[in-house]
Amino acid sequence: MSTAYDLVVVGAGPAGSTAALVAARSGLTVALLERGDHPGSKNMFGGVLHTHSLNEIIPRFYEEAPLERAITRRVINLVTDEASLALDFGHRKLARPPYNAFSIIRSRFDRWLAGKAQEAGALLLTRTVAQELIRGRSGAYEGVVLQDGTEIHAPVTICADGVNSLLAKKAGLRPPLRTDQLALGVKQTLALPPDVIEDRCGLQAGEGVDMIYIGSFTRGVGGGAFVYTNSRTLSVGVTLNLADLSRSRLRPEQVLELFLEEPRIAELVEGAAPREYSAHLIPEGGAHMVPTLAHHGVMLAGDSAGFVLNSGLNLEGANLAITSGRLAAETAVQAYLDGDLSAQSLGRYRTALEQSHVLADLHTFKGAHSFLANNRIYTTYPQTVASFIEEVITVGGTPKRRLHAIALDHLGKVGWRDALRDLVASRRYI
């Protein structure tokens, strides 16, 4: 059995549903395939959605989308075994339209966004697994074969099926992923009453905070931890470089438990009821792992294209996925209008990405991946900063030293050669 469409989109996450929405709005017939029971059912997400990408497609979407809390504060924490230091930034304008970011629950949000694609005319097929791409006699890809043998034909396929994209691998569009290019995210969702969340996090009603943590609890494994406030839950988790994690022989759940035992985190989650436990691979190689993005009849979007930005201070994925889905769909629509579905025509997709924030930001922070692989970021430097602050604020009846003398002394304990090397590396990164 076979059916035909103008466009088939594999994966109903933010990238795929956006692509289906934009293409259907433009008059293309679209099939949107999702392997889960419903969009979002198999997604693990921290998670914060930055608003700008979706607001370009659905103006003032935040008035109707199922969102959790407007993120009005960001807290960056350095943690050692005995000390912690927090940089806490908040701004009142972040609580007003057009906002900067919201915490979201993917099972609800993805369903809503896929529903917008359906409203525009796309056909959503759930519990549907695309096994491989159909290759025509000309060599161009012409749709997908489903697990039950059904063929869905389309001159253009957009693969938005995640970091482990089976279709991208089989088509040879992406080389095998390396463990040093991947992080493993492990998350618990913990339920607390809204007023308790707001009281413990110092929030106004309906407002939220995202908190990131770097330090000793990872036991030298590259990565960090996060806490995001939802309406009635906290998303608490760790993201750990897969290569480092493998060498350390630590289990990811061990690192998460170490984080949950941190005194401030233990106080924050006290009495919370577990609601969900999940894990997911995250592409974090940045610009260095972006594959072939367009070929004869196929394009890659979202995680399947490696579009995740980990700058150390921001972890962005959903907004890059949404923009890439939009640009992939717009490229397909223009190709149809031009009557030219060649690889060269679809190749305009990469040009559009380069002119957008997606590839521009990945290239800006292309040094972040190697910089963040430095073990001293997670062990030595948090301890050094904590020791510096400790000496500055301690009153012990002895003469005080000047700040620069204290700083030089503590940096000297790091080792001047290592400190200078890291300073040079940070300049390339920043």
HELIX and SHEET records of a PDB file:
HELIX    1   1 PRO A   14  ARG A   25  1                                  12    
HELIX    2   2 HIS A   52  ASN A   55  1                                   4    
HELIX    3   3 PHE A   61  GLU A   63  5                                   3    
HELIX    4   4 ARG A   92  ALA A   95  5                                   4    
HELIX    5   5 ARG A  106  ALA A  120  1                                  15    
HELIX    6   6 LEU A  166  LYS A  170  1                                   5    
HELIX    7   7 THR A  179  GLN A  181  5                                   3    
HELIX    8   8 PRO A  194  CYS A  201  1                                   8    
HELIX    9   9 SER A  216  THR A  218  5                                   3    
HELIX   10  10 LEU A  242  SER A  248  1                                   7    
HELIX   11  11 PRO A  252  LEU A  260  1                                   9    
HELIX   12  12 PRO A  263  VAL A  269  1                                   7    
HELIX   13  13 GLY A  286  MET A  289  5                                   4    
HELIX   14  14 GLY A  302  ALA A  305  5                                   4    
HELIX   15  15 ALA A  318  ASP A  338  1                                  21    
HELIX   16  16 ALA A  343  LEU A  346  1                                   4    
HELIX   17  17 ARG A  348  GLN A  355  1                                   8    
HELIX   18  18 HIS A  357  THR A  364  1                                   8    
HELIX   19  19 ALA A  368  PHE A  371  1                                   4    
HELIX   20  20 ASN A  375  ILE A  377  5                                   3    
HELIX   21  21 THR A  380  ILE A  393  1                                  14    
HELIX   22  22 LEU A  403  VAL A  414  1                                  12    
HELIX   23  23 TRP A  416  TYR A  429  1                                  14    
SHEET    1   A 4 SER A   2  ALA A   4  0                                        
SHEET    2   A 4 GLU A 151  HIS A 153  1                                        
SHEET    3   A 4 TYR A 141  LEU A 146 -1                                        
SHEET    4   A 4 ALA A 130  ARG A 135 -1                                        
SHEET    1   B 6 LEU A 123  LEU A 125  0                                        
SHEET    2   B 6 VAL A  30  LEU A  33  1                                        
SHEET    3   B 6 LEU A   7  VAL A  10  1                                        
SHEET    4   B 6 VAL A 156  CYS A 159  1                                        
SHEET    5   B 6 VAL A 298  LEU A 300  1                                        
SHEET    6   B 6 ALA A 294  HIS A 295 -1                                        
SHEET    1   C 4 VAL A  48  HIS A  50  0                                        
SHEET    2   C 4 ALA A 101  SER A 103 -1                                        
SHEET    3   C 4 ARG A  69  VAL A  79 -1                                        
SHEET    4   C 4 SER A  84  GLY A  90 -1                                        
SHEET    1   D 8 VAL A  48  HIS A  50  0                                        
SHEET    2   D 8 ALA A 101  SER A 103 -1                                        
SHEET    3   D 8 ARG A  69  VAL A  79 -1                                        
SHEET    4   D 8 GLU A 207  GLY A 215  1                                        
SHEET    5   D 8 GLY A 223  THR A 229 -1                                        
SHEET    6   D 8 THR A 233  ASN A 241 -1                                        
SHEET    7   D 8 LEU A 182  ALA A 191 -1                                        
SHEET    8   D 8 ALA A 273  PRO A 283 -1                                        
SHEET    1   E 2 LEU A 309  ASN A 310  0                                        
SHEET    2   E 2 LEU A 315  GLU A 316 -1                                        
END                                                                             
